[in-house]
């Protein structure tokens, strides 16, 4: 069932229910008012008749006492003796009790009964003389007119309800067609985008009003933009991985060929080992990113002295730099943070190793750790080739690497390290920033919140 049909049925049923409820209230109110008016008229006539009734010497009601009584409307009168014998009846010849069930008890009652095919409203009241109970007076009126009014009112209400429901269904069907037309357009465009695999196409926002449908189109366009970016990143990643895998696999295959031809030598084994290490780093980075995206990787938080972590990293950095590059520790303060020491060490080592990898021979890498307000600041500055302005906004994107701005080395990464470092930093409640100028160098800054004393 389409949304248009469901909305039409919903609005029609809601309106019909409301009209039925309203009609029931109107019918009940009109019926109560008419019955109350009839009851008041019967009670008034009864009081007038009781005032005229007289009892003769034989303890019988005298019919002549009410012979001149002319009621305001056509009513039925019956006077019964204490032994339930009919003594007075108007019209004459009416022998059946207006409501025999009302004889039981000695209280004034109103009742409704059907006698001789007539629908009657009957008022029954006991008659009492100076000597005690004398009989029963019943005054009734034909409810035929009220029944006609009620029947007519019922037909009118049903007719109006059905007519209103049909008109509402028709109008709702027309209005929902117009209101849902933008959704049809969005569905059509989305289908075309899906069939053509064209994520660059967008839904024209100017065709929609500033309402929920327009907001849906805007959100859909943002989703398409995000998907286009993700697919673009994946394509770049596949291209980069394919390119990076081709080189080590070619080297490994070449070295194996040399070994087969000339026998085992240290140079060939070292070449194979280096390329295997590169592939191992790639697999490790991919596994780490997958754990981060799926939420499987957790942080083992504790109080961490960043100075101690940095000293360990500096020892490894000196091994990576060797004698070609100078790694200088400019400043180191005692900074305590709450975090995972292994992951923080991974961030520090990643940034320093990147700086070493992209710094020319005889260059300098400056490392600094200090406090800046409530944050610990770790910075790494190199005087390498720098990062181009085109690549700078994207360096933290996953699977991105600015090939034009830096020269690759045998130990260079795969464009995953910075995105991992950014993820770890943000999970610790910090942030990472970068400044760079071509041919002048690059500075990375990592801010981590200090532990409050």
C-alpha positions as CSV (number, residue, x, y, z in Angstrom):
1,X,0.0,0.0,0.0
2,X,1.4,3.4,-1.0
3,X,2.1,6.2,1.4
4,X,-0.5,8.3,-0.5
5,X,-3.2,5.6,0.1
6,X,-2.3,5.2,3.7
7,X,-2.5,8.9,4.4
8,X,-5.8,9.1,2.6
9,X,-7.3,6.3,4.6
10,X,-5.8,7.6,7.9
11,X,-7.3,11.1,7.5
12,X,-10.6,9.7,6.3
13,X,-10.9,7.3,9.2
14,X,-9.9,10.0,11.7
15,X,-12.5,12.4,10.3
16,X,-15.2,9.7,10.2
17,X,-14.4,8.8,13.8
18,X,-14.6,12.4,15.0
19,X,-17.9,12.9,13.1
20,X,-19.4,9.8,14.5
21,X,-18.4,10.8,18.0
22,X,-19.8,14.3,17.4
23,X,-23.0,12.9,15.9
24,X,-23.5,10.5,18.8
25,X,-23.1,13.4,21.2
26,X,-25.6,15.5,19.3
27,X,-28.1,12.6,19.0
28,X,-27.8,11.9,22.8
29,X,-28.2,15.5,23.7
30,X,-31.2,16.0,21.5
31,X,-32.8,12.8,22.9
32,X,-32.2,13.8,26.5
33,X,-33.7,17.3,25.9
34,X,-36.8,15.9,24.3
35,X,-37.3,13.3,27.0
36,X,-36.9,15.9,29.7
37,X,-39.5,18.1,28.1
38,X,-41.9,15.3,27.7
39,X,-41.4,14.2,31.4
40,X,-42.0,17.8,32.6
41,X,-45.2,17.9,30.5
42,X,-46.4,14.6,31.9
43,X,-45.7,15.6,35.5
44,X,-47.5,18.9,35.0
45,X,-50.5,17.1,33.5
46,X,-50.4,14.6,36.4
47,X,-50.5,17.4,38.9
48,X,-53.4,19.0,37.2
49,X,-55.4,15.7,37.1
50,X,-54.7,14.9,40.7
51,X,-56.0,18.3,41.7
52,X,-59.3,17.5,39.9
53,X,-59.8,13.9,41.0
54,X,-62.5,13.1,43.5
55,X,-63.6,9.9,45.3
56,X,-67.3,9.1,45.7
57,X,-68.9,7.3,48.6
58,X,-68.2,3.9,47.2
59,X,-64.4,4.6,47.4
60,X,-64.3,4.9,43.6
61,X,-62.8,7.7,41.6
62,X,-65.5,9.9,39.9
63,X,-64.8,10.1,36.1
64,X,-67.0,13.2,36.0
65,X,-64.4,15.2,38.0
66,X,-62.0,15.2,35.1
67,X,-64.5,15.2,32.3
68,X,-63.9,18.9,31.6
69,X,-60.1,18.5,31.7
70,X,-58.4,19.5,28.5
71,X,-54.7,18.6,28.5
72,X,-52.1,20.7,26.6
73,X,-51.3,17.8,24.3
74,X,-52.9,14.5,23.3
75,X,-52.1,12.3,26.3
76,X,-53.4,9.0,27.7
77,X,-54.9,8.9,31.2
78,X,-55.6,5.8,33.4
79,X,-56.7,5.8,37.0
80,X,-56.5,2.4,38.7
81,X,-57.9,1.5,42.0
82,X,-56.1,0.1,44.9
83,X,-57.1,-3.4,43.7
84,X,-55.6,-2.7,40.2
85,X,-59.0,-2.2,38.7
86,X,-59.3,0.3,35.9
87,X,-61.7,3.1,37.1
88,X,-61.1,6.0,34.6
89,X,-59.6,5.8,31.1
90,X,-59.1,8.4,28.4
91,X,-59.6,7.6,25.7
92,X,-62.6,5.5,26.7
93,X,-62.3,1.9,25.9
94,X,-58.5,1.6,26.5
95,X,-58.3,-1.3,28.8
96,X,-54.6,-2.2,28.7
97,X,-52.4,-0.7,31.3
98,X,-50.0,1.9,30.0
99,X,-47.2,0.3,31.9
100,X,-48.2,-2.6,34.2
101,X,-44.6,-3.0,35.4
102,X,-44.8,0.4,37.0
103,X,-47.5,-0.8,39.4
104,X,-44.8,-2.4,41.6
105,X,-43.7,-0.1,44.4
106,X,-45.2,3.1,45.7
107,X,-42.9,5.6,44.1
108,X,-43.3,8.0,41.3
109,X,-41.6,6.7,38.1
110,X,-41.0,7.5,34.5
111,X,-40.9,4.6,32.1
112,X,-41.1,3.8,28.4
113,X,-43.3,1.0,27.0
114,X,-45.0,-0.2,23.9
115,X,-48.7,-0.8,24.1
116,X,-51.0,-1.7,21.2
117,X,-48.2,-0.8,18.8
118,X,-47.7,2.6,20.3
119,X,-44.4,3.8,21.7
120,X,-45.3,5.6,25.0
121,X,-43.6,7.6,27.7
122,X,-45.5,6.9,30.9
123,X,-45.6,8.7,34.2
124,X,-46.8,6.6,37.1
125,X,-47.7,8.1,40.5
126,X,-49.5,6.6,43.5
127,X,-52.8,8.2,44.6
128,X,-53.3,8.8,48.3
129,X,-56.5,9.9,50.1
130,X,-57.1,10.9,53.7
131,X,-57.8,7.2,54.4
132,X,-54.6,6.0,52.8
133,X,-53.5,4.6,49.4
134,X,-56.4,5.0,46.9
135,X,-54.9,3.9,43.6
136,X,-52.5,4.6,40.8
137,X,-52.5,7.4,38.2
138,X,-50.7,6.8,34.8
139,X,-50.3,9.5,32.3
140,X,-48.7,8.6,28.9
141,X,-47.8,10.4,25.7
142,X,-47.1,9.0,22.3
143,X,-43.3,9.1,21.4
144,X,-44.0,8.7,17.7
145,X,-43.0,12.3,16.9
146,X,-39.8,11.9,18.9
147,X,-39.0,8.7,17.1
148,X,-39.5,10.4,13.8
149,X,-37.2,13.2,14.9
150,X,-34.5,10.8,16.1
151,X,-34.7,8.7,13.0
152,X,-34.4,11.8,10.8
153,X,-31.5,13.1,12.8
154,X,-29.8,9.7,12.6
155,X,-30.1,9.7,8.8
156,X,-28.9,13.3,8.5
157,X,-25.9,12.6,10.7
158,X,-25.0,9.4,8.8
159,X,-25.4,11.2,5.5
160,X,-23.3,14.1,6.6
161,X,-20.6,11.7,8.0
162,X,-20.4,9.7,4.8
163,X,-20.4,12.8,2.6
164,X,-17.7,14.5,4.7
165,X,-15.6,11.3,4.6
166,X,-15.9,11.0,0.8
167,X,-15.0,14.7,0.3
168,X,-12.1,14.4,2.7
169,X,-10.8,11.3,1.0
170,X,-11.0,13.0,-2.4
171,X,-9.3,16.2,-1.2
172,X,-6.6,14.2,0.7
173,X,-5.9,12.1,-2.4
174,X,-5.4,15.3,-4.4
175,X,-3.4,17.2,-1.8
176,X,-1.1,14.3,-0.9
177,X,-0.4,13.8,-4.6
178,X,0.9,17.4,-4.7
179,X,2.6,17.1,-1.4
180,X,4.4,13.9,-2.2
181,X,5.4,14.9,-5.6
182,X,8.9,16.1,-4.4
183,X,9.4,12.7,-2.8
184,X,8.6,11.1,-6.2
185,X,11.2,13.4,-7.8
186,X,13.8,12.5,-5.2
187,X,13.1,8.8,-5.7
188,X,13.4,9.2,-9.4
189,X,16.7,11.0,-9.2
190,X,18.1,8.6,-6.6
191,X,17.2,5.7,-8.9
192,X,19.0,7.4,-11.8
193,X,22.0,8.0,-9.6
194,X,22.0,4.3,-8.5
195,X,21.6,3.0,-12.0
196,X,24.3,5.2,-13.5
197,X,26.7,4.9,-10.5
198,X,27.0,8.7,-10.7
199,X,27.7,9.9,-7.1
200,X,28.6,13.3,-8.4
201,X,25.0,14.1,-9.3
202,X,22.9,16.0,-6.8
203,X,19.2,16.7,-6.2
204,X,18.4,20.3,-7.2
205,X,17.5,21.9,-3.9
206,X,15.9,25.0,-5.6
207,X,13.0,22.8,-6.7
208,X,11.8,22.1,-3.2
209,X,10.3,24.2,-0.5
210,X,11.9,25.0,2.8
211,X,10.2,22.2,4.6
212,X,10.8,18.6,5.6
213,X,11.0,17.5,2.0
214,X,13.6,20.1,1.3
215,X,15.5,19.1,4.4
216,X,15.4,15.5,3.2
217,X,16.8,16.5,-0.2
218,X,19.6,18.5,1.5
219,X,20.4,15.6,3.8
220,X,20.4,13.2,0.8
221,X,22.8,15.5,-1.1
222,X,25.1,15.6,1.9
223,X,25.0,11.8,2.1
224,X,25.9,11.6,-1.6
225,X,28.8,14.0,-1.0
226,X,30.0,11.9,1.9
227,X,29.7,8.7,-0.1
228,X,31.5,10.3,-3.1
229,X,34.4,11.3,-0.7
230,X,34.5,7.8,0.8
231,X,34.5,6.1,-2.5
232,X,37.1,8.5,-3.8
233,X,39.3,7.8,-0.7
234,X,38.9,4.0,-1.3
235,X,39.8,4.3,-4.9
236,X,42.9,6.3,-4.0
237,X,43.7,3.8,-1.2
238,X,43.4,0.9,-3.6
239,X,45.6,2.7,-6.1
240,X,48.2,3.5,-3.5
241,X,48.2,0.1,-2.0
242,X,48.5,-1.5,-5.4
243,X,51.4,0.8,-6.2
244,X,53.1,0.2,-2.9
245,X,52.6,-3.6,-3.1
246,X,53.9,-3.7,-6.6
247,X,57.3,-2.4,-5.6
248,X,58.1,-4.7,-2.6
249,X,56.7,-7.7,-4.4
250,X,58.9,-6.9,-7.5
251,X,61.9,-6.5,-5.3
252,X,61.2,-9.8,-3.4
253,X,60.6,-11.6,-6.7
254,X,63.8,-10.2,-8.1
255,X,65.9,-11.1,-5.1
256,X,64.5,-14.6,-5.1
257,X,65.5,-14.9,-8.8
258,X,69.0,-13.8,-7.9
259,X,69.2,-16.3,-5.1
260,X,68.1,-19.1,-7.3
261,X,70.7,-18.1,-9.9
262,X,73.7,-17.2,-7.9
263,X,72.9,-18.6,-4.5
264,X,72.1,-17.0,-1.1
265,X,73.8,-13.6,-0.4
266,X,73.3,-11.1,2.4
267,X,72.3,-8.3,0.2
268,X,69.4,-10.2,-1.4
269,X,68.2,-11.5,2.0
270,X,68.3,-7.9,3.4
271,X,66.3,-6.6,0.5
272,X,63.6,-9.3,1.0
273,X,63.6,-8.6,4.8
274,X,63.1,-4.8,4.2
275,X,60.2,-5.3,1.8
276,X,58.6,-7.9,4.1
277,X,58.8,-5.3,7.0
278,X,57.1,-2.8,4.8
279,X,54.3,-5.2,4.0
280,X,54.0,-6.1,7.7
281,X,53.6,-2.4,8.6
282,X,50.9,-2.1,6.0
283,X,48.9,-5.0,7.4
284,X,49.3,-3.7,10.9
285,X,48.1,-0.2,10.0
286,X,45.1,-1.7,8.2
287,X,44.2,-3.9,11.1
288,X,44.5,-1.0,13.5
289,X,42.2,1.2,11.4
290,X,39.7,-1.6,11.1
291,X,39.6,-2.0,14.9
292,X,39.2,1.7,15.4
293,X,36.3,1.9,12.9
294,X,34.5,-1.1,14.4
295,X,35.0,0.1,18.0
296,X,36.9,-3.1,18.9
297,X,40.1,-1.4,19.9
298,X,39.9,-0.1,23.5
299,X,42.3,2.2,25.4
300,X,44.0,1.0,28.6
301,X,43.8,4.3,30.5
302,X,46.1,5.2,33.3
303,X,48.2,8.2,34.5
304,X,51.0,8.6,32.0
305,X,54.1,10.7,32.3
306,X,54.7,12.0,28.8
307,X,58.3,12.8,29.6
308,X,59.1,9.1,30.2
309,X,57.2,8.1,27.1
310,X,59.1,10.7,25.1
311,X,62.5,9.5,26.4
312,X,61.7,6.0,25.2
313,X,60.6,7.3,21.8
314,X,63.8,9.4,21.5
315,X,66.0,6.3,21.9
316,X,64.2,4.6,19.0
317,X,64.3,7.8,17.0
318,X,68.1,8.0,17.4
319,X,68.3,4.6,15.9
320,X,66.1,5.5,13.0
321,X,68.0,8.8,12.3
322,X,71.4,7.3,12.6
323,X,74.1,9.8,11.8
324,X,72.4,11.3,8.8
325,X,69.8,13.4,10.6
326,X,70.1,15.2,13.9
327,X,67.1,14.6,16.3
328,X,67.2,17.4,18.9
329,X,65.2,17.4,22.1
330,X,64.6,21.1,22.7
331,X,62.6,21.0,25.9
332,X,60.9,18.4,28.1
333,X,58.6,19.1,31.0
334,X,56.9,16.7,33.3
335,X,53.3,16.4,32.0
336,X,50.9,13.9,33.4
337,X,47.9,12.8,31.3
338,X,45.2,10.1,31.6
339,X,45.6,7.8,28.7
340,X,47.0,4.6,27.1
341,X,50.8,4.8,27.2
342,X,51.3,2.5,24.2
343,X,49.0,4.5,22.0
344,X,50.5,7.8,23.0
345,X,53.9,6.4,22.3
346,X,52.6,5.3,18.9
347,X,51.6,8.9,18.1
348,X,54.9,10.3,19.2
349,X,57.0,7.7,17.3
350,X,54.8,8.1,14.2
351,X,55.3,11.9,14.0
352,X,59.0,11.7,14.8
353,X,59.7,8.9,12.3
354,X,57.7,10.8,9.6
355,X,59.8,13.9,10.3
356,X,63.0,11.8,10.0
357,X,61.8,10.1,6.8
358,X,61.1,13.4,5.1
359,X,64.1,15.4,6.3
360,X,67.1,15.6,4.0
361,X,70.5,14.4,5.0
362,X,72.2,16.6,7.6
363,X,68.8,18.1,8.5
364,X,67.5,18.6,11.9
365,X,64.3,17.4,13.7
366,X,63.4,19.4,16.8
367,X,61.2,17.7,19.5
368,X,59.5,19.7,22.3
369,X,57.3,18.8,25.3
370,X,55.8,21.5,27.4
371,X,52.7,22.7,29.2
372,X,50.3,25.2,27.7
373,X,47.5,26.0,30.1
374,X,45.6,22.9,31.0
375,X,47.1,21.0,28.0
376,X,50.3,19.2,27.4
377,X,51.9,20.2,24.1
378,X,54.1,17.8,22.1
379,X,55.6,19.2,18.9
380,X,57.8,17.9,16.2
381,X,59.5,20.3,13.7
382,X,61.6,19.4,10.7
383,X,63.3,21.4,8.0
384,X,62.4,19.1,5.2
385,X,60.6,19.6,1.9
386,X,57.3,20.6,3.5
387,X,53.7,19.9,2.5
388,X,52.0,21.7,-0.4
389,X,48.9,23.8,0.3
390,X,46.8,21.5,-1.8
391,X,47.8,18.5,0.3
392,X,47.8,20.1,3.7
393,X,44.0,20.0,4.3
394,X,43.9,16.2,3.5
395,X,46.9,14.8,5.3
396,X,44.9,13.4,8.2
397,X,42.4,11.7,5.9
398,X,42.6,8.0,5.9
399,X,44.4,6.4,3.0
400,X,45.6,9.8,1.8
401,X,49.2,10.7,1.0
402,X,50.5,13.7,-0.8
403,X,52.9,12.1,-3.2
404,X,53.9,15.4,-4.8
405,X,55.0,17.1,-1.7
406,X,57.3,14.5,-0.2
407,X,59.9,12.1,-1.3
408,X,59.4,8.4,-0.4
409,X,62.1,6.4,1.3
410,X,62.4,2.7,1.8
411,X,61.1,3.2,5.3
412,X,58.2,5.5,4.4
413,X,54.6,4.6,5.3
414,X,51.4,4.1,3.3
415,X,49.5,7.3,4.2
416,X,47.8,5.7,7.2
417,X,50.0,6.8,10.1
418,X,48.6,10.3,10.4
419,X,45.0,9.2,10.4
420,X,45.8,6.7,13.1
421,X,47.6,9.4,15.1
422,X,44.7,11.8,14.8
423,X,42.2,9.1,15.9
424,X,44.3,8.2,19.0
425,X,44.7,11.9,19.9
426,X,41.0,12.6,19.7
427,X,40.1,9.5,21.7
428,X,42.3,11.0,24.5
429,X,40.4,14.2,24.3
430,X,43.1,16.1,22.5
431,X,43.7,17.5,19.1
432,X,46.5,17.5,16.5
433,X,47.5,20.4,14.3
434,X,50.0,21.0,11.5
435,X,51.8,23.9,9.9
436,X,53.9,23.6,6.8
437,X,55.6,25.6,4.1
438,X,57.2,24.2,1.0
439,X,61.0,23.9,1.2
440,X,61.0,25.3,4.8
441,X,59.7,22.3,6.8
442,X,56.7,21.1,8.8
443,X,55.6,21.3,12.4
444,X,53.1,18.9,14.0
445,X,51.6,19.8,17.4
446,X,49.7,17.4,19.6
447,X,47.6,18.7,22.5
448,X,46.5,16.4,25.3
449,X,44.6,17.4,28.5
450,X,46.6,17.3,31.7
451,X,45.5,15.4,34.7
452,X,44.0,17.8,37.3
453,X,46.0,17.8,40.5
